[in-house]
Amino acid sequence: MDNQNQTAEMLDEKTITLRKPVTLGGVTYEKLDLREPTAGELAKATKAGGSVDVAIALISMIAKVPRGAIEGLSQRDLQEASDFLGGFTLTGQGTGQTS
């Protein structure tokens, strides 16, 4: 059981080495340091619009990387980051309002 707890702890944070580094404003981004998002960050990101916009907004907030750099990610890097962060929502996808 200790191994399961250690595995769960390891998944709270993830560093993704970008397959294709992105340069924006003279700064090259080679990795994304991700962690579990807060409820507030999820709420802000869901206001961004469609699912790709939500993913871009959330990754930018969590990794502390400008949105423009996240927009330049390759699809595979974007998907890997989205999959990691999506694992923290109740549905594994973006959250939505219910009435």
DRENLOVEX-104534 format. One record per residue (C-alpha): residue number from 1; residue in three letters; chain; x, y, z. Coordinates in steps of 0.02 Angstrom, whole numbers, plus 32768, in hexadecimal, padded with zeros to 4 digits. Layout:
site num NUM; residuo Ala; cadena A; c1 X; c2 Y; c3 Z
...
# end
This chain:
site num 1; residuo Met; cadena A; c1 8000; c2 8000; c3 8000
site num 2; residuo Asp; cadena A; c1 8092; c2 8076; c3 801C
site num 3; residuo Asn; cadena A; c1 80BC; c2 8069; c3 7F63
site num 4; residuo Gln; cadena A; c1 800C; c2 80A2; c3 7F35
site num 5; residuo Asn; cadena A; c1 801C; c2 813A; c3 7FA7
site num 6; residuo Gln; cadena A; c1 80C6; c2 8165; c3 7F5E
site num 7; residuo Thr; cadena A; c1 8081; c2 8156; c3 7EAE
site num 8; residuo Ala; cadena A; c1 7FF0; c2 81CA; c3 7ED9
site num 9; residuo Glu; cadena A; c1 8069; c2 8248; c3 7F23
site num 10; residuo Met; cadena A; c1 80D8; c2 8243; c3 7E89
site num 11; residuo Leu; cadena A; c1 8043; c2 826E; c3 7E1C
site num 12; residuo Asp; cadena A; c1 8022; c2 8312; c3 7E7A
site num 13; residuo Glu; cadena A; c1 80AD; c2 8364; c3 7E14
site num 14; residuo Lys; cadena A; c1 80F6; c2 8342; c3 7D69
site num 15; residuo Thr; cadena A; c1 817F; c2 838E; c3 7CFF
site num 16; residuo Ile; cadena A; c1 8165; c2 837E; c3 7C44
site num 17; residuo Thr; cadena A; c1 81FE; c2 8393; c3 7BD7
site num 18; residuo Leu; cadena A; c1 81BD; c2 83DF; c3 7B37
site num 19; residuo Arg; cadena A; c1 81D7; c2 837C; c3 7A98
site num 20; residuo Lys; cadena A; c1 81E2; c2 8422; c3 7A3D
site num 21; residuo Pro; cadena A; c1 821D; c2 84B3; c3 7AAB
site num 22; residuo Val; cadena A; c1 81C0; c2 8557; c3 7A91
site num 23; residuo Thr; cadena A; c1 8214; c2 8602; c3 7A86
site num 24; residuo Leu; cadena A; c1 81B1; c2 869D; c3 7AB1
site num 25; residuo Gly; cadena A; c1 81F9; c2 874A; c3 7ACC
site num 26; residuo Gly; cadena A; c1 82AB; c2 8709; c3 7AC8
site num 27; residuo Val; cadena A; c1 8287; c2 8688; c3 7B51
site num 28; residuo Thr; cadena A; c1 828B; c2 85CF; c3 7B24
site num 29; residuo Tyr; cadena A; c1 8219; c2 855C; c3 7B87
site num 30; residuo Glu; cadena A; c1 8259; c2 84AA; c3 7B8B
site num 31; residuo Lys; cadena A; c1 81ED; c2 8460; c3 7C15
site num 32; residuo Leu; cadena A; c1 814B; c2 8477; c3 7C73
site num 33; residuo Asp; cadena A; c1 8144; c2 8460; c3 7D2F
site num 34; residuo Leu; cadena A; c1 8092; c2 842E; c3 7D59
site num 35; residuo Arg; cadena A; c1 8039; c2 840F; c3 7DFE
site num 36; residuo Glu; cadena A; c1 7F8A; c2 83F0; c3 7E3C
site num 37; residuo Pro; cadena A; c1 7F20; c2 8489; c3 7E13
site num 38; residuo Thr; cadena A; c1 7EC0; c2 84E8; c3 7E97
site num 39; residuo Ala; cadena A; c1 7E03; c2 84FC; c3 7E8E
site num 40; residuo Gly; cadena A; c1 7E1C; c2 85B4; c3 7E65
site num 41; residuo Glu; cadena A; c1 7E90; c2 858C; c3 7DD4
site num 42; residuo Leu; cadena A; c1 7E12; c2 8510; c3 7D8F
site num 43; residuo Ala; cadena A; c1 7D88; c2 8592; c3 7D9D
site num 44; residuo Lys; cadena A; c1 7DF0; c2 8616; c3 7D42
site num 45; residuo Ala; cadena A; c1 7E23; c2 859C; c3 7CB9
site num 46; residuo Thr; cadena A; c1 7D71; c2 8562; c3 7C97
site num 47; residuo Lys; cadena A; c1 7D41; c2 8617; c3 7C6F
site num 48; residuo Ala; cadena A; c1 7DBC; c2 8613; c3 7BDD
site num 49; residuo Gly; cadena A; c1 7D42; c2 85C3; c3 7B63
site num 50; residuo Gly; cadena A; c1 7D51; c2 851E; c3 7B06
site num 51; residuo Ser; cadena A; c1 7DB2; c2 8488; c3 7B44
site num 52; residuo Val; cadena A; c1 7E54; c2 84B7; c3 7AEC
site num 53; residuo Asp; cadena A; c1 7E4B; c2 8568; c3 7B30
site num 54; residuo Val; cadena A; c1 7E2B; c2 8522; c3 7BDE
site num 55; residuo Ala; cadena A; c1 7EC2; c2 84AF; c3 7BCF
site num 56; residuo Ile; cadena A; c1 7F32; c2 853D; c3 7B91
site num 57; residuo Ala; cadena A; c1 7EF8; c2 85B1; c3 7C1D
site num 58; residuo Leu; cadena A; c1 7F0F; c2 852D; c3 7CA4
site num 59; residuo Ile; cadena A; c1 7FBA; c2 84F4; c3 7C68
site num 60; residuo Ser; cadena A; c1 7FF4; c2 85A9; c3 7C5D
site num 61; residuo Met; cadena A; c1 7FBB; c2 85CC; c3 7D10
site num 62; residuo Ile; cadena A; c1 8001; c2 852E; c3 7D5C
site num 63; residuo Ala; cadena A; c1 80A8; c2 852C; c3 7D00
site num 64; residuo Lys; cadena A; c1 80BC; c2 85EA; c3 7D11
site num 65; residuo Val; cadena A; c1 80E1; c2 85F7; c3 7C58
site num 66; residuo Pro; cadena A; c1 8096; c2 8680; c3 7BE9
site num 67; residuo Arg; cadena A; c1 7FFA; c2 864E; c3 7B8A
site num 68; residuo Gly; cadena A; c1 8052; c2 8672; c3 7AE4
site num 69; residuo Ala; cadena A; c1 80D5; c2 85EE; c3 7B0A
site num 70; residuo Ile; cadena A; c1 804F; c2 856F; c3 7B35
site num 71; residuo Glu; cadena A; c1 7FF7; c2 8598; c3 7A91
site num 72; residuo Gly; cadena A; c1 809A; c2 8567; c3 7A3A
site num 73; residuo Leu; cadena A; c1 80A1; c2 84B8; c3 7A86
site num 74; residuo Ser; cadena A; c1 809C; c2 8422; c3 7A14
site num 75; residuo Gln; cadena A; c1 7FF9; c2 83C1; c3 7A1C
site num 76; residuo Arg; cadena A; c1 804E; c2 832F; c3 7A78
site num 77; residuo Asp; cadena A; c1 8097; c2 83A1; c3 7AFD
site num 78; residuo Leu; cadena A; c1 7FF0; c2 83F9; c3 7B12
site num 79; residuo Gln; cadena A; c1 7F97; c2 8352; c3 7B1F
site num 80; residuo Glu; cadena A; c1 8011; c2 830D; c3 7BA0
site num 81; residuo Ala; cadena A; c1 7FFD; c2 83A8; c3 7C0E
site num 82; residuo Ser; cadena A; c1 7F40; c2 83A8; c3 7BF7
site num 83; residuo Asp; cadena A; c1 7F34; c2 82EF; c3 7C24
site num 84; residuo Phe; cadena A; c1 7F97; c2 830A; c3 7CC4
site num 85; residuo Leu; cadena A; c1 7F30; c2 83A0; c3 7CFC
site num 86; residuo Gly; cadena A; c1 7E8C; c2 8350; c3 7CC5
site num 87; residuo Gly; cadena A; c1 7EAC; c2 82C3; c3 7D40
site num 88; residuo Phe; cadena A; c1 7E87; c2 833B; c3 7DD0
site num 89; residuo Thr; cadena A; c1 7DD5; c2 8366; c3 7D9B
site num 90; residuo Leu; cadena A; c1 7D41; c2 82FD; c3 7DD1
site num 91; residuo Thr; cadena A; c1 7D20; c2 82C2; c3 7D20
site num 92; residuo Gly; cadena A; c1 7DD2; c2 82C3; c3 7CE0
site num 93; residuo Gln; cadena A; c1 7D9F; c2 8353; c3 7C6F
site num 94; residuo Gly; cadena A; c1 7D79; c2 840B; c3 7C85
site num 95; residuo Thr; cadena A; c1 7CFA; c2 8436; c3 7D0A
site num 96; residuo Gly; cadena A; c1 7C52; c2 847E; c3 7CE0
site num 97; residuo Gln; cadena A; c1 7BC2; c2 84CD; c3 7D3D
site num 98; residuo Thr; cadena A; c1 7B24; c2 846E; c3 7D64
site num 99; residuo Ser; cadena A; c1 7A7E; c2 84B5; c3 7D96
# end
